[in-house]
């Protein structure tokens, strides 16, 4: 099947994929994904505190409570095709102690695709929903492409440190969506805030 991520980042340096079958139709899974809250993801919250350093360890992260996960991730929405695919993207220097971003509108699909300035890394992450066996197969894929060799080497070192945690977060999101679908079984599907784009 052809997805928006294939048009936006057809080649990559790094990639990871995860999936989970959920006993619900794609509309309900889309709603649960769009409405997923940070406080429903204990593992992701823990890893965020670890990455946040001593200030986050002392005070926790109460500001995350109730925040919608997909609206508060570093990658921003680039494209949505409900209930088939949601595509997020980000451009940064991730290996820096404090990641910086270029002066490019975040969440702008055309700007993301066209960007190729040296020294940066582009990340595209999608969620796809496919009807399967009376439910929905929810998949997420993350692709990473650096714009030059130095950025590629820097990101490869960073990736060695964060890849395991990144995979745990992706699986935590899939688990959280499944739990949310189960918790609200029978509730009507309503507007999600993640519209077409």
N, C-alpha and C positions, 0 to 999 in steps of 0.2 A: 504494500500500500504506500502511496505517496503522501508525505507529510510536509508541513511548512518548514520544519527544521531542515529538511533536505534542500530546500531552496535557499535558506538563510545561511546555513553552514554545512555545505555538502562535503567538505574535507575537514579533518581535525587532527590534532596532535594527541589528544587524550579523549577517552570516552568511557562512560559507565551507564549501565542500563539495569533497571529493576522493574518487577511487575508483580501484580497481585490480582487474583480473581475475586470479585465482590458479587454477592448474591443480590443484585439489584439491577434495574435497567440503567442505561447510560444517562438519562436525564437526572435521575436521583443521585447517581455517582458524581455527575458534574456539579450539582448543587452542593453536595457534601464537600467536594474538593474546594469549591469557591468560598464556602462558608467556614472552612476549617480554621480553628482558633489556636493561637500559640500555646495557650495553657492546656490544650488537649494533647500536646506532644511532650511528655515528660523527658524523653531521651534527648530530643532536640533542645529543649530548654536547658538541660544539664550541660550538653556540649557547648551551647552558647555562653553559659556562665564560665566554663573552663576557658574558652577562647577569649572571653572578655577580661580575664586577668583578675587581680586582687580586688579592684573596685566592685566587680560583678560578684565575686565570691562573698564579700562582706555584706553587700546590700541586696543580693539576689537580683532579680530583674522583674519587679512588680509591674513595670511599664509594659511588659509583654502580655499581661493578662487581658484576654478578650480581643486582642488584635488578630485580624485575619492574616493568616500565614502568607498567602500569595500576594497580598498587598503590601507586605512589609519585608519581603526578601530583597537582597541586593539586586538580583535580576528582576527587571520590570517587564510588564506585559508588552509583547510585541505584536501578537496576533491571537485572536480567539475565533474558533469555529465550533460553537456549542452544538451538540455535546460530543464533538469528535476530538478536538485538539486545542490545547492552550500552550502557547509558546512564550517563553520569557527569555530575556537576554541582558547581558551586562558587558561592559568593557572596563578593564581596570589594570592596575599594576598590583596584582594580588600578593606577590612575594614581599612587598614592602611592609615594614612594621605597621604602618597605617596606609592601607590601600588607597591609591588616588585614582581619579577618573578623568578622562579627557573632557574637553569642553564640547560635548556632543549631547544633544537632547536625549535623555534617558527615556526608553520606551518608544523611540521613533524607529520603526522598522526599516525605512529607507536609509536613515543615517547609520543604523547598525550594519546593514549589509554593505554599504559603501565604505565604511571606515577601514583604513589600512595604514594609518600612521605607524612608523616603527616604534618599538618599545612597549607595546601594549598586548594584552591578552583578551580575546573575546570568548564569552561563555554563552552558549545557547542551551536552554533546558526546556523540554516539552513534557506534557502529560497527554497521552492519547487514550481514548476510550473506545473499545471494540466489543460489540455484542458477542458473547461466547457462552454456550452451554446454559442458557437460561439466566445468565447474569452478564457482568461486564468485566473484561480484562482491562485493568488500569495499568498502564505502563508509563514509566518516566525514563527519559534519556537525557544525559548531559554530554555536550560536546564542547571541547576547548580547542581554540586555535590562536596561537601567538603570531604577531605580525612580523617578527624577525627572529633570527637565530638566538640573539642574546635574551630576548623575552621568553623564547621557548625553553632555553636552559634554566632560566630563573623560575619559570612556572613548574618545570619538571622537578626541581628540588622541593618547591612548595607542595606539589602534588604528593610527593612521598610522605610528607607529614600529615596531610589532610584527607587523603583519599579514603581511608578507612572510616573516618568520621563523616565524610560526605556521603558515603554509601549508607551509613547508619541513619543519617538524617533523611535521606530519600526513602528508605524503608519505613522509617517512623511516620513519614507523611502518608505513605500508602496504608499503613496500619491505622493511622488516625482517620483517614477517609472511610475505611471499612467500619471502624467503630462508630463513627458519626452516622453512617447509613443505618447501622443496626440500632443505634439509640433513638433515631427518629423515624423508624419504620412506621409507615402509615401516615406520616405528616405530609401535607401537600407540598409540591415543588413550587417554590416562589422565586422571584427575582434574585439574582446572585451577586450583582455588582460587577461581574466579569462578563462584559458584553462582547458583542461582535466587534471585530477589528481587522 
